[in-house]
Amino acid sequence: MKGGEPINLTQPNFRGHVDWVGWKDNTTLFYHSKEGVETTLSTVRLTGNGVNRKVILDSKKTGVVFGPPSTTMDFKHTALVGQSPKFPGNVFYFNGKKMTKLTNVNPWLADRKLGKQEPIQYKARDGREVEGLLIYPVDYQAGTKYPMVVIVHGGPESNYSNGWLSRYSAPGQNLSGKGYAAFYPNYRASTGYGVAYAGYGYNNPAGVEFDDIADGIDYLIDQGIADRDRVGLGGGSYGGYASGWFATYYTKYVKAVCMFVGISDLISKRGTSDIPYEMQYVHLGQKLEDMWDLSLKRSPIYYAHQSKTATLIYGGLADTRVDPGQSRELHRRMKMNGHPAVRLVQYPGEGHGNRKQPGRIDVLYRILDWYDWYVKDAKPLEGPMPPLDISDKYGLELTE
């Protein structure tokens, strides 16, 4: 099939990220995009270089963050999966004017008290505006400082939308119910803010991207929301890389870290990951041979000796994306430097994120225990650690 010259139908300097596109008719496309912490569904004609875009659905107006649509051939009926800060995914019907909720998958949530969730914006140290989402503690009272946990997304080409944020490894509402604030930053290198914003992490790992997270912590402390002496941080994959960075390089910011399938050594990561070419061409921009020094000095193991942060390191033993050796390396360096509060937990049969129910239950309760012990209760590093065996919390009865 012979085609013509490609035409970019995205608006110039589009402050968002298009993640799905389809045909409305022979002259019009419609597409789904993430824009900041919101989502939109838009149409655009094949002529006009994107300037005739028409937004037909906007989560900022509906209060429901939605995924890519499924439509009838005549474009009159659309089904979507939508979520909000008050409920996870449900099926919605859109007739071109109004969204109607068709399911109520978790009706019991109506009987639970949830923490208020809202977008926040703050200035990074170089003046750039950064956005994130904050879940306040249940029964939040202004003027009271609370323990806070920062939950860092992976990717880093990903972002947080203003929907349901809680899951087994990122339990924002669980933390809220226990009296914490939970902060989800869309640091530079995140999607949803334009190509230039997403490119800040290219050839600059652990640079401005993680500085933005530190600046967000300072902002929430200055706002009187977070208690400077009771801050924790966690995340998985690239968020696990951030966790390792804050456990070591930025140790002064956090009392406890939960590092899930995280990167600790950019040099050995190159030789053990199943995405070596993605790392070279999408993330780092150079061969390892051309960036030995930078790779070493942007690795958490390089700063492990200075850690003053209680560090829980955990992940699957069958992970091909971030080899389990990344967890063992950081654990070893900390132990060899006499760190009194570092623990390694690895899950047989689990890959890049836990899929099995016992593994997910273990992660949820283990990280909540870790934050309660070292952040909320502010127990000393030199004392005993939380219990290692938490199988009594699984809710499972095993026959002998």
N, C-alpha and C positions, 0 to 999 in steps of 0.2 A: 504494500500500500504506500503510495506516495503522498506525503504531507507537505504542508507549506511551512513558512517561517513561524516559529513559536512566538506567541504574544503573551506578555505578562499581564494578567488581568487583576493582579493584586494592586491595591492602591499604593502610590509612592509612599515610602516611609511608614508602611502599615505597622501600627503598634499592636501586633498580635501574631498569631501562629495558626495558619490554616492546616487542619489535620484530616479533612475529608472533603471531597467534591463529587458532584453528580450533575446530570442533565435535568433541567426543568423542561426545556423544549429545544428545538433546533437552533435557537438563537440565544439561549439563556442558560447559564450555569447557576447552580446553587451550592453553597459550601458552608461547612461548619468550622468555626474558629474559636480559639481561646484568646481572650483579650484581657490582659491583667488577670484578675481573679474571677472574671465573668466568662460566659460563653455566648456566642451569637450564631444565628443561622441567617444567611444573606443570599441574595441573588445578584448576578452581574451579567450584563449583556456582552456578547462577544466583540462588540465594538466599543471604543471609548477608553481603552487602557485602564479599566477599573474605576474610572471616576463616576460611573453611573451605578455604583453599588447601592442596593436597597436592603437594609436590615429588616427582616420580617419577624425575627424572634430574638429577644435579648434577655438573658437571665437577670440582669440588673433590674429589669422592670417586672419580671415574673416572680423573682425570688427563688427560682428553681434552676440549678445548673443542669444542663442536658448534654447528652452525647450526640453522635451522628444520627441522622433521621432515617426512617424507612417510610417511603411514600408510595401512594398509588400512581398509576401511569399518568393520570390527569392532574396530579399534584394537588388534589383537593383534600386529601386525607393523609395525615402524617402521624406516625407513632415514634415515640422517643422514650429513652430511659432517663429519668430526671431524679435529682437529689437536692437536698437543701441542708442547712445546718441542723435541721430538726429531724431529718430522716434520710436513710441511705436509699439506694436505687428503687424506684417504682416506675411502672409503665404510665405514660401520659399520651393523650390524644390531642392533636393540634389541627384545627379546621381552617387555619389561615388567619384567625383572629384571636382565638382563645385556647389556652391549654387546659385540659381536664384530666385530673388524676383518676386512673382506672383501677389501681391496685393499692393495697395497704399492707405491704409485706411484713412490717414489724409493728403491729398495732399496740403492743405492750410499751413501746416508747412513749406513748401519750401519757402513761402513768409515771414516767420518770422525770425528775428535775434535771434539766440540761444547763450547761454553762452558756452564757451569751457568747456568740461568735461574730466578729466583725473585721473588715479590712482595716489595716493601719498603714500609714506611710511615714517614712522617716528619711533623714538625710544621712548619707554615708560620709565618711571623713573627707572625701574629695568633693562633696556637694551634690553628688548624684542621688536622685530620689529612688528609694527602694520600697517595695510593697510587700506586705505579708498578711497573714491572718492570725488573729489572736482569739483564743477561747479563754474567757474569764473564769475564775473559780465560781462554782455554784455559790449563790448568796454573796457575791462580791460586794464589798463595801469600799467606796472611794476613800483614799487616805490610808488604807491598810496595805502594807507590803506583804506579798505572798511568795512562797516558793514557786519557781518557774522551770519548766522543761522546754527546751528548744528542740523541735523535731524537723530534721533536715531531709529534704527529698533527694532522691538519687538522680542519675542521668549523666551529667548535670542538666542535659537537655530535657527538662520536664518542668512542671510547675504545679502549684496548689491553686485550685479553684474554690470559690466560696460555696462549697457543698458539704457533704458529710465527709469529715476528715479522719474519723477514728477507725482503726483496724488493729489487728493483734499486735503489730510491731510499732504502731503509732497511735497509742490509746489516748487521744486528746480529751474526750469526754470522761473517760475513766479517771484521768488525772484531775480534771475539773471537779469531779465529784469528791475527790480526796483532798481538795483545797489548794490545788495548783493552778497557775496560769499556764497555758500551752501556746507556744509561739511557733508558727509555721512560716518561715521566710522564703520569699521568691528572690533569692540573691542573684546577683549578676552571673550570667551563664544560663539562667532559667529561660524557658520559652514563654511566649505570651506577651512579650514586650518589644517585639521587633527583632530583626536579624542582628543588628549591631549589639543589642543587649545580650542576646544569646551567645555572641561571639567573644564576650569578655574573657571567658575561660580558656580560649584557644591558645595553646602554647604558653599558658600561664596558670598551671594547676596550683590550687591553694593560694592564689593571689588575691585579687580584689573580691573574688567570689566569697571566700571565707572571711575576709575583712568585713564585708557587708553584714555577715552574721554577727560578728563581734560588735559592730556598730549598732545593730538591732538590739542586742542585749543591753548595751549602754543606754540606748534610748528608753527602753522599758524600765530600767532602773531609775533614770532621770525623771520619768513620768510618775514615779511613786507606786508603780504596779508590782515590780519584781524586787525581791530582797537580794541585794548584791551578794550576800553570804550564803544564799540558798538557790543556786542555779545549776541545772543539769542539762545535758544535751545528748541526743541520740539520733540515729538514722541508719539506713541500710544502703549498701553498694557505694555510690558516690557520697551519699549521706553518711555511710560508715567511714569513708575517707575523711569527711569533715569531723566525725567523732574522734578519730585517731589524732587529727590535727589539733583539736581542742583539748584532748587528753595530754598532749605533749607541748606543742609550740605555743598554743594559747591556753595553757593550763591555768593561768591566773583567773580566767573567766568562769570556770565551771568547777563545781565540787565533785560531780560524778558524770560519767559518760557510759553510754551503752552502744557499743560498736558492733553493728550487724553486717556480716559479709562485707567487711570494709577493707580498704586498701591501706597498707602500712608501708609498702616499699615499691616505689614506682619502677625501680630497676628490675627486680624479680617479677613484678607484675607483667612486664612485657614478654617474658619468656614462659609464662604459665597460663595466660588467659586465652580463651577461645576467640577473642576478637582483636588479634594483634594489629590488623590493618586498620580497623576502626580507631584504635588507640593512636596509631601513627597519623592517619589522615584527617580524622574528625576532631580528635581531642588535643593531641600534643604537637602535631605539625612538623615533627622532625624525627629522623631515625635516632635510636638510643645513642648511637655512637657520636651524634652531634650534640647531645645534651646530657652527658653523664653527670656533670656537676649540678645542673638544675634539678635533675631527677632525684639525686641524692638529697639535696637540701630542701626539696618539697615532699619528702617522705617522713611520716611520723616517727619511724624508727630512729631517724637522725637526732631527734629531740627527746627520745624516751627517757634518757637519764635525768631530765629536769622535771618530770611529771610529778605534780602534787594533786592529781585527780584520781579518785576511785574509778577504776576502769573495768567494766564488764565487756569481754570480747566473746562473740558467739556467732555461729553460722553452721551451714551444712557441710558435711564431709564429702558430698558428691557435687560440690559447686565447681563448674567448669569456667564460669565467668570471672569470678575472683577466687583464685585457688585457696583452699583452706590454709596453705602455708603462710598466707598473708596474716592470718590471725595468730598463727604460732610464732611468727617472727616478732610481732609487737609484744606478745606475751613474754617471750624469751628475753627480749631486750629489757623489759621492765623488771622481770624477776632477777636478771643478772645484775641489775642496778639497785637491788634491794627494795623495790617498791612493795609496800606492805598491803596494798589493797587492789590487786589485779587478779582477775579470774577468767579462765578460758573454759567455755562450754561449747561442745561441738555435737552436731546431730547426725547420726548415721542415716544414710539414705535420703537426706535432704540436700537440695541444690542451692540455687541462688535465691534464697527465700524459702521459708518452710511451707509445705503443702499439706502435711498430715496434721490431723486434729491434735494429737498429743504434743507434737512439736510446737504448734501455734499456741496451745494453752500454756506450755512451759515458758515460751518467750514472753507472753503477756504478764504472767505472774512474776516471772524472774526480774523483768525490768521494773515493774512496779515496786517490788521488794527493794531493788537496788536504789531507786530514787528515794523511797521512803527512808531507807537507812542512812544514806549519805547526804541527801538534799533536804528533805522535809525535817528529819530528826537531827541532822547535822552531826552524826556520830564521827568520831575521829578516825583518820586513816589507820592509825597504829593499833586500833582495837580489833575485836573479832569482826569477821565479815558476815553478811546475811547467810542463813542456812543454804547449803548446797543442794540438799535433797528437798524438793518441794512437791514431790509426787502426791502428797496428801491434798493438794489443791486442784488436782486434775479433774476430780468428780468422777473418776473411773474406778470400778471394782474389778480386780484381776483375780481369776480363779487360780488356785495353787495346783 
